[in-house]
């Protein structure tokens, strides 16, 4: 009798900025996700995002990498609400880039540090 393979579901739980490097024009970001199979496993993926890079390609690459990590079990892998998640992540990175570009315009040191710290603590929970 053929065994029916169950799909492994990946839930992207959150996105957050680990560290902003305005001089290098990069941002260290993390994606927290859960792999739901017979049991739930929480994982995190940390990547460096160059501000000049294509946002869509970066998001697609990250999601593909998350899928590859979960595919090691040999089962079919699906990201929960994948299209909506791609859109949310692209929009989030767009907003983040706007905040970083606005940061360059701030002349007052106190306002600059307040905005820098806000960006450096940026976190969005999806679930």
C-alpha positions as CSV (number, residue, x, y, z in Angstrom):
1,X,0.0,0.0,0.0
2,X,1.3,3.5,-0.9
3,X,2.0,5.8,2.0
4,X,0.4,9.2,1.6
5,X,3.0,11.9,2.3
6,X,1.9,14.7,4.6
7,X,3.0,18.2,3.7
8,X,5.1,20.0,6.2
9,X,3.8,23.5,6.9
10,X,6.0,26.4,7.6
11,X,4.6,29.4,9.5
12,X,6.6,32.6,9.3
13,X,6.1,34.0,12.8
14,X,8.1,37.2,12.9
15,X,10.6,39.5,11.2
16,X,12.9,41.7,13.0
17,X,16.0,43.9,12.6
18,X,19.0,42.6,14.4
19,X,21.4,45.4,13.6
20,X,21.4,48.4,11.3
21,X,24.7,49.4,9.6
22,X,23.9,52.8,7.9
23,X,27.5,53.3,6.9
24,X,27.7,50.0,5.1
25,X,24.1,50.4,3.8
26,X,23.2,47.0,5.2
27,X,20.7,45.6,7.7
28,X,21.0,42.3,9.6
29,X,17.5,40.8,9.7
30,X,16.0,37.7,11.3
31,X,13.0,35.6,10.3
32,X,11.5,33.4,13.0
33,X,9.5,30.5,11.7
34,X,7.9,27.3,12.9
35,X,8.0,24.0,11.0
36,X,4.8,22.1,11.7
37,X,5.0,18.3,11.1
38,X,4.2,15.7,13.7
39,X,5.7,18.1,16.1
40,X,6.4,21.9,15.9
41,X,10.0,23.1,15.6
42,X,10.9,26.7,16.0
43,X,13.8,28.1,13.9
44,X,15.3,31.3,13.0
45,X,17.1,32.5,9.9
46,X,19.4,35.5,10.0
47,X,20.5,37.3,6.8
48,X,22.3,40.5,5.8
49,X,20.1,42.7,3.5
50,X,21.9,45.3,1.4
51,X,19.7,48.3,1.0
52,X,20.5,48.7,-2.7
53,X,19.5,45.1,-3.4
54,X,16.2,44.0,-5.1
55,X,13.7,43.5,-2.2
56,X,11.6,40.9,-4.1
57,X,14.6,38.8,-4.9
58,X,15.8,39.0,-1.3
59,X,12.4,37.9,0.0
60,X,12.1,35.0,-2.5
61,X,15.6,33.9,-1.7
62,X,14.9,33.8,2.0
63,X,11.6,31.9,1.6
64,X,13.3,29.4,-0.7
65,X,16.1,28.9,1.8
66,X,13.6,28.3,4.6
67,X,11.8,25.8,2.4
68,X,15.1,24.0,1.6
69,X,16.0,23.7,5.3
70,X,12.6,22.0,6.0
71,X,12.7,19.8,3.0
72,X,15.5,17.7,4.5
73,X,12.7,15.4,5.9
74,X,11.8,14.4,2.4
75,X,8.3,15.6,2.7
76,X,6.5,18.2,0.6
77,X,6.9,21.7,2.2
78,X,4.4,24.6,2.1
79,X,4.7,28.0,3.5
80,X,1.4,29.1,5.1
81,X,-0.2,31.9,3.1
82,X,2.9,32.2,1.0
83,X,1.7,34.8,-1.4
84,X,0.4,37.1,1.4
85,X,3.6,36.5,3.3
86,X,5.7,37.5,0.3
87,X,3.7,40.7,0.0
88,X,3.9,41.5,3.7
89,X,7.7,41.0,3.8
90,X,8.3,43.1,0.7
91,X,6.1,45.9,2.1
92,X,7.9,45.7,5.4
93,X,11.3,45.9,3.8
94,X,10.1,48.9,1.7
95,X,9.0,50.7,4.8
96,X,12.3,49.9,6.5
97,X,14.3,51.3,3.5
98,X,12.2,54.5,3.6
99,X,12.9,54.9,7.4
100,X,16.7,54.4,6.7
101,X,16.7,56.9,3.9
102,X,14.8,59.4,6.2
103,X,17.5,58.8,8.8
104,X,20.1,60.3,6.5
105,X,18.2,63.6,6.4
106,X,18.1,64.1,10.2
107,X,20.6,66.6,11.4
108,X,19.7,66.8,15.1
109,X,21.8,64.1,17.0
110,X,19.0,63.4,19.5
111,X,16.4,62.9,16.8
112,X,18.9,60.8,14.8
113,X,19.6,58.5,17.7
114,X,15.9,58.1,18.6
115,X,15.1,57.1,15.0
116,X,18.1,54.9,14.7
117,X,17.1,53.0,17.9
118,X,13.5,52.7,16.6
119,X,14.8,51.1,13.3
120,X,17.3,48.9,15.2
121,X,14.4,47.5,17.3
122,X,12.0,47.0,14.4
123,X,10.0,43.9,14.8
124,X,6.8,42.6,13.2
125,X,4.9,39.6,14.5
126,X,2.8,37.8,12.0
127,X,1.4,35.1,14.3
